[in-house]
Amino acid sequence: VAGLPRITIRFRPAHHYGRPFANHSTGSNHIRYLHEGLVIRLTSDASLSYIEREAPFVLTHPVHLVFGVDEPFQGDLETTCREFCDRTIDYWLDWSRGLSISYDWQDEIIRAAITLKLSNFEETGGIIAAHTTSIPEAPGSGRNWDYRYCWL
């Protein structure tokens, strides 16, 4: 595979089980989403107009996005994102080193173990029913399932 990909960033934050934020405002490197006292922020070095319009663009260099509470971003965005990524990789490498597995199917077993670890509610040990809530059974079907529960 070669060339420059065309991508679209679709960022549609929602609250109260899928209600879109009523208002947003754009700063120099962020978009603030507001609704009844709740304010969240997406900070990025990507073109904010592309994000707002969900317009496709050619990815000529890495872009970085940080989503969180409405606070000005401190530090260098690219450096911070790299540090977040490196710390995440280090955590999972360290965790997977503690697994007792044979060489056969090692990569597949590690992937499965990480998936199970991500499905575990640490406080109780319960396995979550799904990694999301209220995903439609099929696009436009109106049939949503509530997966906020744990399997016993």
Helices and strands as residue ranges (DSSP letters): E 6-7, E 14-15, E 19-20, E 23-26, E 30-35, E 38-44, H 48-53, E 57-58, E 65-69, H 77-97, H 106-118, E 127-128, E 135-136, E 144-145, E 150-151
